[in-house]
């Protein structure tokens, strides 16, 4: 099986043999596989623990990370969507106390008194 790499694209040539009674002695099939490489910043201790777990389970670190992502994505898909969130809105009744300058932090704090 021969492979050729073109950036992230891998072309793999597979040869299949058939019996001579078919009149065909071999086929060549070209498979295009897209490979994506990603760099992640992972906490050192988390990475060390993951490597140990992967070794214990006799699997690759890549496979362990893929399984973890699949579990997390499936769990997210099963979470029921929340209803519309209503934010409280001030209707503007009342207003400022007479004599308080709304542009002065000092005046606003003094108006609040002990409530601040």
LUMGUZA-187071 format. One line per 8 residues: number of its first residue (from 1); their letters; for each residue x negated, y, z of N, C-alpha, C. Coordinates in steps of 0.1 Angstrom, whole numbers, padded with zeros to 4 digits. Each point is the difference from the previous one (the first is absolute). Layout:
LUMGUZA-187071
NUM) A) X,Y,Z,X,Y,Z,X,Y,Z ~ ...
//
This chain:
LUMGUZA-187071
1) XXXXXXXX) -0009,-0012,0000,0009,0012,0000,-0009,0012,0000 ~ 0001,0009,-0010,-0008,0012,-0001,0008,0012,0004 ~ -0006,0009,0007,0007,0012,0004,-0008,0012,-0005 ~ 0007,0011,-0003,-0005,0013,-0004,0006,0010,0008 ~ -0008,0009,0006,0006,0011,0008,-0001,0013,-0007 ~ 0012,0007,-0001,0000,0013,-0006,0006,0009,0011 ~ -0008,0007,0008,0005,0008,0011,0007,-0009,0010 ~ 0013,0003,0003,0008,-0007,0009,0007,-0012,-0007
9) XXXXXXXX) -0002,-0001,-0013,0007,-0010,-0008,-0009,-0012,-0002 ~ 0005,-0012,0003,-0008,-0012,-0003,0007,-0008,-0011 ~ -0008,-0003,-0010,0005,-0008,-0011,-0006,-0014,0003 ~ 0009,-0010,0001,-0005,-0014,0003,0004,-0009,-0012 ~ -0009,-0007,-0005,0003,-0009,-0011,0001,-0014,0005 ~ 0011,-0006,-0002,0002,-0014,0004,0001,-0009,-0012 ~ -0006,-0011,0000,0000,-0009,-0011,0007,-0013,0005 ~ 0011,-0004,-0008,0007,-0012,0003,-0002,-0010,-0011
17) XXXXXXXX) -0003,-0013,0003,-0002,-0010,-0009,0013,-0008,-0002 ~ 0003,-0004,-0012,0012,-0008,-0003,-0005,-0013,-0007 ~ 0009,-0009,0000,-0004,-0013,-0007,-0001,0002,-0015 ~ -0008,-0007,-0007,-0001,0002,-0015,0012,-0004,-0007 ~ 0009,-0008,0006,0013,-0003,-0007,0008,0012,-0003 ~ -0001,0011,0008,0007,0012,-0002,-0005,0008,-0012 ~ -0012,-0004,-0004,-0006,0007,-0011,-0008,0013,0005 ~ 0001,0002,0013,-0007,0012,0006,-0010,-0006,0010
25) XXXXXXXX) -0012,0004,0000,-0010,-0005,0009,-0002,0010,0012 ~ 0003,0013,-0002,-0001,0009,0012,0007,0013,-0003 ~ 0005,0006,0011,0006,0013,-0001,-0008,0009,0008 ~ 0001,0013,-0003,-0007,0010,0008,0011,0010,0005 ~ 0001,0002,0013,0010,0009,0005,-0008,0012,0007 ~ 0005,0012,-0003,-0007,0012,0007,0010,0005,0011 ~ -0005,0000,0012,0007,0005,0011,-0005,0014,0004 ~ 0008,0010,0002,-0004,0013,0004,0004,0001,0015
33) XXXXXXXX) -0009,0002,0009,0002,0001,0014,-0004,0014,0004 ~ 0008,0007,0007,-0003,0013,0005,-0005,-0001,0015 ~ -0012,0004,0002,-0005,0000,0014,-0002,0014,0005 ~ 0004,0002,0012,-0001,0014,0006,-0009,-0001,0012 ~ -0010,0008,0001,-0009,0000,0011,0004,0013,0008 ~ 0001,-0001,0013,0003,0012,0008,-0009,0000,0012 ~ -0004,0012,0004,-0009,0002,0012,0009,0005,0011 ~ -0001,-0007,0012,0008,0004,0011,-0010,0003,0012
41) XXXXXXXX) 0004,0010,0008,-0007,0002,0012,0007,-0007,0012 ~ -0006,-0010,0005,0006,-0008,0010,-0008,0001,0013 ~ 0007,0001,0011,-0007,0000,0013,-0009,-0012,0001 ~ -0012,0003,0005,-0011,-0011,0001,0005,-0012,0008 ~ 0006,0002,0011,0004,-0011,0009,0011,-0008,-0007 ~ 0010,0007,-0006,0011,-0006,-0008,-0006,-0009,-0011 ~ -0010,0005,-0007,-0006,-0007,-0011,-0007,-0013,0005 ~ -0007,0002,0011,-0007,-0012,0006,0010,-0010,0004
49) XXXXXXXX) 0011,0004,0007,0010,-0010,0004,0006,-0007,-0012 ~ 0003,0008,-0010,0006,-0006,-0012,-0009,-0010,-0007 ~ -0013,0003,0000,-0010,-0010,-0006,0000,-0013,0008 ~ 0000,0002,0013,0001,-0012,0009,0012,-0008,-0003 ~ 0012,0006,0000,0012,-0007,-0003,0000,-0006,-0014 ~ -0005,0007,-0010,-0001,-0006,-0013,-0008,-0013,0000 ~ -0012,0001,0007,-0008,-0012,0001,0006,-0011,0007 ~ 0008,0003,0011,0007,-0011,0007,0010,-0006,-0008
57) XXXXXXXX) 0007,0008,-0009,0011,-0006,-0008,-0005,-0005,-0014 ~ -0014,0001,-0001,-0006,-0005,-0013,0006,0007,-0012 ~ 0001,0013,0001,0006,0008,-0011,-0009,0012,-0002 ~ 0002,0007,-0011,-0008,0012,-0002,0006,0012,0007 ~ -0009,0010,0002,0005,0013,0007,0010,0006,-0009 ~ -0002,0000,-0013,0010,0006,-0010,0013,-0007,0002 ~ 0001,-0013,0000,0013,-0007,0002,0006,0004,0013 ~ -0008,0001,0011,0006,0003,0013,0006,0014,-0001
65) XXXXXXXX) -0007,0010,-0006,0006,0013,-0001,0012,0001,-0009 ~ 0000,-0008,-0011,0012,-0001,-0008,0012,-0005,0007 ~ -0002,-0011,0008,0011,-0006,0008,0005,0011,0010 ~ -0009,0007,0006,0005,0010,0010,0008,0011,-0007 ~ -0005,0004,-0011,0008,0011,-0008,0014,-0005,-0004 ~ 0000,-0013,-0005,0013,-0006,-0004,0010,0000,0012 ~ -0005,-0005,0012,0008,0000,0012,0005,0013,0003 ~ -0008,0010,0000,0004,0014,0004,0010,0006,-0010
73) XXXXXXXX) -0002,-0003,-0013,0009,0005,-0010,0014,-0007,0001 ~ 0000,-0013,0002,0012,-0007,0002,0008,0005,0012 ~ -0007,0003,0011,0006,0005,0012,0006,0013,-0003 ~ -0007,0009,-0007,0005,0013,-0003,0013,-0001,-0009 ~ 0000,-0009,-0009,0012,-0002,-0009,0012,-0004,0008 ~ -0002,-0007,0011,0012,-0005,0007,0005,0010,0011 ~ -0007,0011,0002,0005,0010,0009,0011,0007,-0006 ~ 0011,0001,0008,0012,0007,-0006,-0002,0015,-0001
81) XXXXXXXX) 0004,0005,-0011,-0002,0015,-0002,0008,0008,0010 ~ -0005,0010,0005,0007,0009,0010,0010,0008,-0007 ~ 0010,0004,0007,0011,0009,-0005,-0006,0014,-0001 ~ 0007,0009,-0006,-0004,0013,-0002,-0003,0007,0014 ~ -0012,0006,0001,-0004,0007,0012,0006,0014,0000 ~ 0007,0003,0011,0006,0014,0001,-0009,0008,0009 ~ -0005,0011,-0005,-0008,0009,0008,0009,0011,0006 ~ -0002,0004,0013,0008,0010,0006,-0003,0013,-0007
89) XXXXXXXX) 0011,0008,-0002,-0002,0013,-0007,0006,0011,0010 ~ -0008,0011,0002,0004,0011,0008,0009,0009,-0009 ~ 0012,0002,0005,0010,0008,-0008,-0002,0015,0002 ~ -0009,0005,0008,-0003,0014,0000,0010,0008,0010 ~ 0007,-0007,0008,0008,0007,0010,-0008,0006,0011 ~ 0003,0011,0005,-0006,0006,0012,-0010,0011,-0005 ~ -0012,-0004,-0002,-0010,0010,-0005,-0010,0004,0011 ~ -0008,0010,-0003,-0010,0004,0010,0006,0009,0011
97) XXXXXXXX) -0007,0000,0011,0004,0009,0011,-0004,0014,-0005 ~ 0009,0010,0003,-0003,0013,-0003,-0013,0005,0006 ~ -0008,0007,-0007,-0013,0006,0005,-0012,-0010,-0001 ~ 0002,-0012,-0005,-0011,-0009,-0002,-0005,0000,-0014 ~ -0013,0003,-0002,-0006,0001,-0013,-0003,-0014,-0005 ~ 0007,-0005,-0011,-0003,-0014,-0004,-0013,-0002,-0007 ~ -0007,0011,-0003,-0013,-0001,-0006,-0012,0000,0010 ~ 0004,0001,0013,-0011,0000,0010,0001,-0013,0009
105) XXXXXXXX) -0010,-0007,-0001,-0001,-0013,0009,0001,0004,0014 ~ -0007,0011,0004,0001,0004,0014,0014,0003,0005 ~ 0007,0008,-0009,0014,0004,0004,0009,-0013,0000 ~ -0002,-0009,-0009,0008,-0012,0000,-0002,-0009,0013 ~ -0013,-0001,0004,-0004,-0008,0012,0006,0007,0012 ~ -0001,0013,0001,0005,0007,0011,0015,-0002,0001 ~ 0007,0000,-0011,0015,-0001,0000,0004,-0014,0004 ~ -0009,-0010,-0002,0003,-0014,0004,-0002,-0001,0015
113) XXXX) -0009,0008,0006,-0003,-0001,0014,-0004,-0013,0005 ~ 0007,-0006,0009,-0004,-0013,0006,0004,-0012,-0009 ~ 0008,0002,-0010,0004,-0010,-0009,-0011,-0005,-0009 ~ -0011,0007,-0002,-0010,-0003,-0009,-0009,-0012,0004
//
